[in-house]
């Protein structure tokens, strides 16, 4: 299979070289990230751990070309510091008629991968979208939107694990994305107000949306699950004030109606607001979730705020805070994170140097979920 795919790629490359009308308009864009990080973690009653690291972050390169007036394609070379690299293919087709348009988008991820579960060719976002100046309808598999904003927030100190390996961190509870999202979405733009209503229509299987799978009442094993619900999102721009609100409610049912399952539900809402005054922007937000799985219930929440100030010549400075509660019924943990960040062009505008420092204090009646951490980070980002 690998040899066959290699031959296919060689054939595609030969075809591209043999077709100057297509290859001639190829453009490359991308991002390379390199950073230095230093952090300390001290669990209550434990020893301080100090970690320093030089890391290579995301490296993304995209070759984009045109296959006519209404179609574009792209090869993306993608690698991050948390997973394997991949080569992806994207294709976009657009047809217009007056103010109306139709867009078809498809991404095939890991086109050089083998057939194993962890490294197989697969679909990324695939959808059809029709719209005009006020109404857009999208159907298929596509990413979701959310309102969370944290200012610059380049580095936020997080707690890790104590000496016994117990998890201390409260997690990314400030985000409420439905991932992956499959279904239908309708967007309406009415002046300064936009409304987005998405209806997820998914099936959670072993390899897709496994976090949404129900479990059998008899065996406790996960079962294939149908997922439906609603996710409205409202945004308003009123002068220098920007407001956004979204929530979702998911309903779960077993694919096999003969299987008795543990009750499961998932709901969340998020409010964000920001106001601009000259070169400064101030924002405040609140996020809350409620997840139930049988007798287990979590109600995590986040209160966050930030301020960013443009200093001219491409420089920015910012500060932010977050108060996160993990929402457990017993021994709830509360983490307070404070950070400050600075960004400036590094010799040339294409490279940005990001400097940030932060501290986190986490408290709980359970010592294993309490402690402090702090650190700083320097990151160079080259966009081309």
N, C-alpha and C positions, 0 to 999 in steps of 0.2 A: 504493500500500500504506500509506504513512504517513497519507494522508488517511482511509483506511478505518479504521485503528487509532485515529485521533483521534476519529472518529465513534463507534467502539465505546466509548472511554473516556467520551465525553460522555454516551452512553446509559447507561453504568453509573452515572455520577454522578447523572443524573436519576432513575434507578431507586432509588438509595440515598436521595435526598432524598424521594422519593415513598413510601418505606416506613419510617415512623418506628419501627416495632418492631425494625428492623435497625439503622438509623442512630443511634438514640438511645443505644445502649450502646457506641458507638465510644470507644476510649481511645487516647491517644497516648503513646508512649515513644520515647526516642532518646538520642543521644550527639553532642556537638559537641566537637572537640578542636582547640586552637590552641597552638602552641609556638614557642619560640625555641631555636636550636641554634648552638653554636660548636664547631668542631673543627679540629685541625691534623693533617697527615699528612707524615711525613718518610721517604721510601724511602732505603735504604742507598745512599750515593753520589749522592743527588739533593737537590733543593731542597725546602724546606718549603712545603706548600700550606696555606693558611688559608681556611676557609669559614665564613661565618655566614649564617643563614637564619631568616626568620620564615615558618612554614608553617601551613597549614590541613590538619589530618589528616583522619581519618574523620569524616564527617557522616552519621549514620543517623537516620532517623525512621520509626516504624512506627505505622500506624493499625490497631488490632485491634478486631474486632467479633464478635458471635455471630449465627449463623444458625439458632439453635435450641439445645436442650439438649445435643445431641451433636456440634455442628459449629461451628467458628470459622474466621474468615478474617482476613487481614491484607494491607495494602498497605505495602510497604517502600520508602522513598526512600533510596538508598545512593550515597555518593560517598566515595572515598578519594583520598589525595594521589598515588597511583601509577597511577590508571586513570580511565576515563570513568565518569560516574555512570549509574545505572540505576534503573528502577522495577520492583519485583518483586511478585508475587502469591503468597501462601501460603494453603493451605487444609488444615484438619485435621478429620478425622471420627473419633469415638470411639464404640464400642458396648461395653457391659458386660453380663456375666451372672454374678452371684455374685462370686467372686474373679478371674474371667477377664475379659480385655478385649482388644479389637482396635482398633488405631489405624491410620489411613490418613493419610499426609502427602504433600503435593505442593507444589513450588515452581516457578513459572515465572519465569525471570529475564529482565529487560530487555523488558518487555511493550510498550514504546513504541519499541523499536529497529527499524532497517531490516533488510533481508535480506542485508546484506554479511556476510562471514565473521567480521569483528571486532566487529560490532554487531548480531547477530541474536538474536531471541527464542530461548530455549533452556530446557531443564530444569535446575533445581538438584537438591537432594535429592528423591527420590521413593521412598517405601517403604511397605510394610505391616508392622505389628508386632503380634504377639500375645503375651500374657503373663499371668502371675499373680504371686503374692508371691515365688516362687522361680525361675521359669523365664520367659525372654523369647526369642522368635524374631523376627528382623528380616530382611526380604528386599527387595532393590532397590538403590538408589543412596543412600548415606549417608556422612557423614563418619566418619573413623576416630578412635580414641582413642590417646593416648600418655601416657607417664609423666613426660616432662621437666618439671622445675620449676626456676626460677632465682631464687626469692625475689622481691624487688621488681623488680630488674633493669630499670629504666626506660630507661637509656641504657648501651650498651656500645660502646666505641670500636672501629671496624672499619677495616681497611686498605683502600685503594682500588686505584688503578693507578699504576704508575710513569710516568716521563716518556715511555717508549716505548709506553705503552698496555698493558703486560703486567699481567695480573690478579695481585694480591698476596693478596687476601682468601681465607680458607679456606672461606668459605661457611657456610650454616646446617647444619652436619653434626651438630649436637646433636639434630636432629629426625629421626624415622623414620616419618613419616606416609606412608601409601599414598594418593596423591591423583591422580585421584579414586578412590573405592572403590566397586565394584559387586559384589554377591554376597549371601551369607547369613551371618548371625551368630546365635549362641546364647549367651545370658547366664544364668548360674546364680548365685544368691545363697544362701550357706550360713552364716548367722550373720555373723561378722566377716570372712568370706572371700567374695570374688566372683570368678568365672571367666568370661571372655569368649573365645569361640572363633569367629573369623571366617574364612570361606573366600572369597577373592576369585575372581570369575568374570567376566572382562572381556575385551574386545577392544580392543587399542590400534591406533587408526587415526590418520590425519594430524592430526586436530583434537582427539582424545581420548587422554590418557595417552601422548603422543608419546614421552616419555622411556622408555617400556617397549617401544618398537618394535625388532624385530630388523633386521639389515641383510643384504642379499643378498651371498653370497660372491663372486658374479661381478661385479656392478656396484657394490657398496658402497652402493646406495640402500636406504632404509628400506622395509620391507614390513609389511603388516598382520599383527598378532601376537595370538595367544591367550595370556592371562595367567591362571594359576591358582596355587594355593599354600595357605598356612595362616598365620593370625596369632592366636596365643593371647595373652591378657592376664590376669594374676592380680594381685589387690589384696587386702591384708590389713590390718586395723586391730586392733592388739594393744595395748590400753591407750593410752598416748600415742605409740606408735610406729606409723607408717604405712609399709608396704612395697608396692612395685609392680614388676612385671616383665613384659616383653613381648618377643616376637621375631616375625619373619616370614621366610618363605622363599618366593620367587616362582619359578615355572617358566614358561618362554617356549617357544612353538612357533609356526611360521608358519601363517597361515591357509591358504595354498596349499601343500599337502604336496609339490608338485613343485619348489618353490623351495629351493635350497641356501642355508642361512643361517649366519652367524657365531654361534658358541655364546655364550649370554648367561645370566647368573644375577644374582640380587639377594637378599642376606640381611642381617639386622640384628637386634640385640638391645639392650635397654635396661633398666637396673636403677636404681631410685630408692628412697631411704629418707629419712624425716624423723622427728624426735622433738620433741615440744612440752614445754616446761618453763615454767610460768607464762605470761607474755606473750611468751616467746621461742620461735622455731621454728628448728631447725637441720636442714639437708638435705644429702645427698651423693648423687651419681649418676654413672653411667658408661654411655656409649653407644658401640657399635661397629657398623660396617657392612663388608660385603664385596660389591663389585660387579665383575663380569667381563663384558667385551665383546670376544670374540676374545682377542688377546694383551694387551689393556689390562686392568689390574686395579687397583682402588683399595681401600684399607683404612683409611678415616678413623675417628677415634675422638675422644671427648670425656670428660674428667673434670671434673666441676663440683661446687661446693659453695656454700652460702649460709646466711645467718642473718638473720632478721627479728625485730624487737622492737616490740611495741605500746606506745606511750607514753601512751595515754589520750587522750580528747577527739578520737578519730578520727585521731590521728597515728601514723605508722609510720616506722621507720628500718631500713635493711638494707644488707648488704654481700654481695658474691658474687665468685667467681673461676671461671675456666674455662681449661682447658688443651686446646687443639684441635690435632689432627694431621690434615693433609689426606690422608694415606695414599698418596701417590704413590710409585712404586717408586724413582724417582731424584729427588734434590733435594727431599726431603720438607720441608714447612714446618710449624713448630710455633708456634702463637699462644697467648700467655698474656694473658688479659683479666682485669682487676680493676675493680670498680665499686662505688660507694656511692650509695644513694638515700634520699630522704626524701619523705614524703607527708603533707599536712595539709589539712583543710577550708579553703577560701579564702572568708572572710567568712560563707558559708552552707554547710551540709553537702552540698548538691547539687553544689557545685563543688569539685574536688580539685586542689590545686597539687602537681605532682610535680617534684622537683628531683633531678638525678642527675649524677654525674661519673664518668669512667672513663679508663683507659689500656690500651693494647694494645702488646705487643712481639712481633714475629714474626721468627723466625730460620729460615735455610735456607742450604745451601751455595750456592744460587743467589741472587745479590744482588737480582735482580729480584723475588724473593719475600720479601725481608727489609725491615724497617723498623719505625717506631714511630708511634703515633697517640695522641691524647688529645682530650678535649673535655668539654663539659658541656651540659646541656639543661634547660630549664624548660618544663613543659607544663601547660596548664589543661584540665581535662576536666569538662564539664557533662553530667550525667545527669539526664534528666527523664522 
